[in-house]
Amino acid sequence: MNAVALLVVLPLLAAFLTPSLGRVSGLAAKLLGPAVLLFCLGLVWHYSSGDGLPFSIALGGFLPPLGINLYVDSLALLFAGIVFLLVLLAWPWGDGSREQYALLMLLAGSSAALALSGDLFNIFVFYELGAVASFGLVVSAGTRAAHLATFLYLLISGLGSVLFLLGVAIVYINTGTLNLAHLATLAPQ
């Protein structure tokens, strides 16, 4: 596995480990997220300062258009780095719960995957994953206003998801592919 995949895998893994780790040690659960985010920022810095950009990675051994394709260029790394930095700045150092830590890491991983994805369907999947995390973060305030805002956010996001998926279906029907690089070669047609 290429180390760039760690920009997506580590935050998602931390999101799933945080609740269990929080049962053992609240401090470890609180510090796992910032440690992963700092490591990911270091990886972004490493890849953006090196040569060899842009490049593409097919995860799982399945070549595009079947597998998950990560496309790494300067702009994708910039967006991923901004995501990690903003989540680190928004980290609830004082009174956060382990569920909030997990949701923030889920949001960080899915947002980084959005920036690095080279396939429209994977963009849709990671958008939905990020939406679920953001629903949980909004409702975690526990107030009546937060519950109402989450419900409205869910309705608007659901409509947007349906329209996006409809657009993905139209693109696939007309081109036969969802890979962004392949779509770019088909664009003049």
C-alpha positions in Angstrom: 0.0 0.0 0.0 1.3 3.4 -0.9 1.8 5.8 2.0 -0.7 8.3 0.5 -3.5 5.9 1.3 -2.6 6.5 5.0 -4.1 10.0 4.6 -7.5 8.3 4.3 -7.0 5.1 6.2 -5.5 6.5 9.4 -8.2 9.0 10.2 -10.9 6.4 9.4 -9.2 3.8 11.6 -8.8 6.3 14.4 -12.5 7.1 14.1 -13.4 3.5 14.7 -10.8 2.9 17.5 -11.5 6.1 19.5 -14.7 4.9 21.2 -13.1 1.6 22.3 -9.9 3.4 23.4 -12.0 5.9 25.3 -13.3 3.2 27.5 -9.8 2.3 28.6 -8.3 5.8 28.7 -10.1 9.1 28.1 -6.8 10.9 27.7 -5.6 8.4 25.0 -8.8 8.9 23.1 -8.5 12.6 23.3 -4.9 12.6 22.0 -5.2 9.9 19.3 -6.9 12.3 16.9 -4.4 15.1 17.1 -1.5 12.6 16.8 -3.1 11.1 13.6 -3.8 14.6 12.3 -0.3 15.8 12.9 1.1 12.6 11.2 -1.2 13.2 8.2 -0.1 16.8 8.0 3.5 15.6 7.9 2.7 13.2 5.1 1.0 15.9 3.2 4.1 18.1 3.6 6.4 15.2 2.6 4.5 14.5 -0.6 3.9 18.2 -1.5 7.6 19.0 -1.1 8.8 16.1 -3.2 9.0 15.5 -6.9 6.8 13.1 -8.8 3.5 14.9 -8.7 0.9 14.2 -10.0 0.4 10.5 -9.6 -2.4 8.0 -9.3 -2.8 5.0 -7.0 -5.2 2.1 -7.6 -6.1 0.7 -4.1 -6.9 -3.0 -3.6 -5.2 -4.1 -6.8 -8.2 -3.2 -9.0 -7.3 -0.9 -11.8 -9.7 2.0 -12.7 -12.5 2.1 -13.4 -13.3 -0.8 -11.0 -11.3 0.0 -7.9 -10.8 3.0 -5.7 -8.5 5.4 -7.4 -6.6 8.1 -5.5 -5.2 11.0 -7.6 -2.5 13.0 -5.9 -1.5 16.4 -7.2 -0.6 19.7 -5.5 -4.2 20.9 -5.3 -5.5 17.7 -3.8 -2.7 17.7 -1.2 -3.5 21.4 -0.4 -7.1 20.6 0.2 -6.3 17.5 2.3 -3.8 19.5 4.4 -6.3 22.3 5.0 -8.8 19.6 6.1 -6.4 18.1 8.6 -5.3 21.6 9.9 -8.9 22.8 10.4 -9.9 19.6 12.2 -6.9 20.0 14.4 -7.8 23.6 15.2 -11.4 22.7 15.9 -10.5 19.7 18.1 -12.5 19.9 21.4 -9.6 20.0 23.8 -11.7 20.8 26.9 -15.0 19.0 27.2 -15.3 16.8 24.1 -16.7 13.3 24.2 -15.2 10.3 22.6 -18.1 10.2 20.2 -17.2 13.8 19.1 -13.6 12.7 18.6 -14.6 9.8 16.5 -17.0 11.9 14.4 -14.3 14.5 13.8 -11.8 11.8 12.7 -14.5 10.4 10.4 -15.1 13.8 8.9 -11.3 14.3 8.5 -10.8 11.0 6.7 -13.8 11.3 4.4 -12.9 14.9 3.5 -9.4 13.9 2.7 -10.7 11.1 0.6 -13.0 13.6 -1.2 -9.9 15.7 -2.1 -7.9 12.7 -3.3 -10.5 10.6 -5.0 -10.2 10.1 -8.7 -13.7 8.5 -9.3 -17.1 10.1 -9.2 -18.7 7.2 -7.3 -16.1 7.2 -4.6 -16.6 11.0 -4.3 -20.3 10.2 -3.7 -19.5 7.6 -1.1 -17.0 9.7 0.8 -19.4 12.7 0.6 -22.1 10.6 2.3 -19.7 9.4 4.9 -18.7 13.0 5.7 -22.4 14.0 5.8 -23.1 11.3 8.4 -20.2 12.6 10.5 -21.4 16.2 10.3 -25.0 15.2 11.2 -23.6 13.6 14.3 -21.5 16.7 15.1 -24.4 19.1 14.7 -26.8 17.0 16.9 -24.1 16.4 19.6 -24.9 19.8 21.1 -28.0 18.1 22.5 -30.3 21.2 22.3 -33.7 21.4 20.6 -32.3 23.9 18.1 -29.5 21.4 17.3 -32.0 18.6 16.7 -34.0 20.8 14.4 -31.0 22.0 12.5 -29.8 18.4 12.1 -33.2 17.4 10.7 -33.2 20.3 8.2 -29.6 19.6 7.3 -30.5 15.9 6.7 -33.4 16.9 4.4 -31.3 19.3 2.4 -28.3 17.0 2.2 -30.6 14.1 1.2 -32.0 16.1 -1.7 -28.5 17.0 -2.7 -27.3 13.4 -2.5 -30.2 12.3 -4.7 -29.4 14.9 -7.3 -25.7 14.1 -7.2 -26.4 10.4 -7.6 -28.7 11.2 -10.5 -25.9 13.2 -12.1 -23.5 10.4 -11.6 -26.0 8.0 -13.3 -26.4 10.4 -16.2 -22.6 10.7 -16.6 -22.2 6.9 -16.5 -25.0 6.3 -19.0 -23.5 8.7 -21.5 -19.8 7.8 -21.1 -19.6 4.3 -19.6 -17.1 5.4 -16.9 -16.9 7.3 -13.7 -13.1 7.7 -13.5 -12.3 11.4 -13.6 -9.1 10.9 -15.8 -11.1 8.9 -18.3 -13.9 11.4 -18.3 -11.3 14.2 -19.0 -10.2 12.3 -22.1 -13.8 11.9 -23.2 -14.7 15.6 -22.6 -14.0 16.8 -26.1 -16.5 14.3 -27.4 
